[in-house]
């Protein structure tokens, strides 16, 4: 399991504000690939972790704490 999800038995709600089009696009993408939205989110997080590790390695530096909160 991902570093971000050490205990998959604990659950909590996640509230995100996205456009209605983005919401439906995500839902449709998950349905099209026969995966739950939770699994889609977990896959997205795993891919983002891999991407950021690659970016850190390419630039030779670690991310600064809190930079992900600037969206």
C-alpha positions in Angstrom: 0.0 0.0 0.0 1.0 3.6 -0.5 3.1 5.5 2.0 0.1 7.8 2.4 -2.3 5.0 3.2 -0.6 2.8 5.9 -4.0 1.5 7.3 -6.7 1.0 4.7 -9.2 -0.1 7.4 -9.5 3.5 8.8 -11.8 5.6 6.7 -12.7 9.3 6.6 -14.5 11.6 4.3 -12.6 13.9 1.9 -14.3 17.0 0.7 -12.9 18.6 -2.5 -14.2 21.6 -4.4 -13.9 20.9 -8.2 -15.9 21.9 -11.1 -19.0 19.9 -11.9 -17.4 18.9 -15.2 -14.3 17.6 -13.4 -16.4 15.7 -11.0 -18.4 13.9 -13.8 -15.2 13.3 -15.8 -13.6 11.5 -12.8 -16.8 9.5 -12.1 -17.1 8.5 -15.7 -13.4 7.6 -16.0 -13.7 5.3 -13.0 -16.9 3.6 -14.3 -15.3 3.2 -17.8 -12.4 1.3 -16.1 -14.7 -0.6 -13.7 -13.0 0.8 -10.6 -14.4 2.5 -7.6 -13.8 6.2 -7.1 -11.8 5.3 -3.9 -9.6 3.0 -6.0 -9.3 5.8 -8.6 -8.2 8.2 -5.9 -5.7 5.8 -4.5 -4.2 5.2 -7.9 -4.0 8.9 -8.6 -2.2 9.4 -5.3 0.2 6.6 -6.0 1.0 8.0 -9.5 1.4 11.5 -8.0 3.9 10.1 -5.4 5.9 8.4 -8.2 5.8 11.6 -10.2 7.0 13.8 -7.4 9.8 11.3 -6.4 10.9 11.5 -10.0 10.8 15.3 -10.0 12.7 15.4 -6.7 15.4 13.0 -8.1 15.6 15.0 -11.4 16.1 18.3 -9.5 18.2 16.9 -6.8 16.1 18.3 -4.0 13.3 17.3 -1.7 9.9 19.0 -1.6 9.5 21.7 1.0 6.8 20.8 3.6 3.5 22.4 2.9 4.0 23.2 -0.8 1.2 20.8 -1.8 -1.2 23.0 0.1 -0.8 26.0 -2.2 -3.4 24.8 -4.8 
